[in-house]
Amino acid sequence: MSQLTGYLAAKDFIAELRQEIALYPDLVIQRELNDLIVVSGPIKDLCWSQNTWIDIQSRAFQSITEAAKILKAHSKFWAQYGVAHFRRGELIQNSLPKWKITARSFLGELPKYPLSSFCLEDSNTLWFSACCSSPFPNGQIQFIEDKTNPPSRAYLKLWEIFTLSKKAPKAGEICVDLGSSPGGWTWVLANCGAIVTSVDKAELAPQVLKMKNVHAMKKDAFSIRPGDLSALGIRAEKIDWLCSDIICYPAKLYELILSWIESGRVKNFVITIKFQGETDFATLAKFRAISGSRLQHLCHNKHEVTWSYFT
Ligand SMILES: C[S@@+](CC[C@H](N)C(=O)[O-])C[C@H]1O[C@@H](n2cnc3c(N)ncnc32)[C@H](O)[C@@H]1O
């Protein structure tokens, strides 16, 4: 059998992960361990996977000591993904070196050491991967939240992608935030020191509206011609960041973003693609095909994914 990879579905999105796997004829599902799907075939960057377990292996064991010995031989720090026999898994976890991952601050450092993952299929069968895509247990980053200042919890999506990618707007950079009300994203961008043009048909929250580097425009985002930055009151040739959290059909959003890409006037994009009802895999494939870009379901995404392109 070719190499095995475990894909841990984002919470509540196992069906999407299965559908995404089915898009690739070279991937074959071998096992499902709750939300962890074990697949043979080449590794893929699947957007509905919250943590990808590279080179996942299974091993029979008789005792807690034996299981811990197997894991220690492969890596130092381990996190259990609870499938079955969670208590037995905890006893194994307690026999392994201790680690602590605390809630992060925005743009704070990521954990310095890799975190490996294991689960129990039954009381004597261990599945494990020493090398996982996320440095957080089961792919879940947690933040020290600001419960006072941002007007919506949507700000956590930008905190997550900027912190994970270690890229964020710098002071003085030009940002356009489409579909910005009530203003969580605009609040993040403005707090980075960027100059933000915030576009929505609805109002911004007063505390965001009064930030000195925020310029609010009550407009339909689809009425803006990407070539015409002056219509947004922007004198520069290029926008450093185009962000969009607009609620609209994915296909319509794709056309909008394509027109911005073709204008050649945007350096970086962070775009939420939202679904009502069925997940639109056909449009996701079009976004994915844009060279150099990435699709991911962030921990703070709901039934939506984040498309990003960084220069
Ligand atoms: C999920 S909310 C955005 C939340 C925002 N990012 C935040 O952090 O607070 C989606 C927004 O898209 C806006 N929207 C929908 N269609 C739009 C359009 N054609 N032009 C501008 N804004 C639009 C809605 O008015 C709504 O405020």
The ligand as a Gaussian input file, in Angstrom:
#p B3LYP/6-31G(d) Opt

LIG

0 1
 C      -20.366000      38.282000       7.762000
 S      -20.717000      39.956000       7.587000
 C      -19.106000      40.642000       7.672000
 C      -18.539000      40.665000       9.052000
 C      -17.305000      41.529000       9.114000
 N      -16.199000      40.958000       8.378000
 C      -16.844000      41.750000      10.537000
 O      -15.706000      41.397000      10.844000
 O      -17.594000      42.328000      11.330000
 C      -21.086000      40.077000       5.905000
 C      -21.346000      41.492000       5.427000
 O      -21.412000      41.468000       4.002000
 C      -22.217000      42.569000       3.637000
 N      -22.581000      42.485000       2.226000
 C      -23.338000      41.561000       1.611000
 N      -23.447000      41.856000       0.300000
 C      -22.719000      42.973000       0.078000
 C      -22.425000      43.766000      -1.043000
 N      -22.912000      43.456000      -2.250000
 N      -21.642000      44.851000      -0.907000
 C      -21.154000      45.186000       0.304000
 N      -21.392000      44.469000       1.431000
 C      -22.176000      43.387000       1.328000
 C      -23.382000      42.495000       4.609000
 O      -24.029000      43.752000       4.699000
 C      -22.668000      42.083000       5.901000
 O      -22.419000      43.215000       6.700000

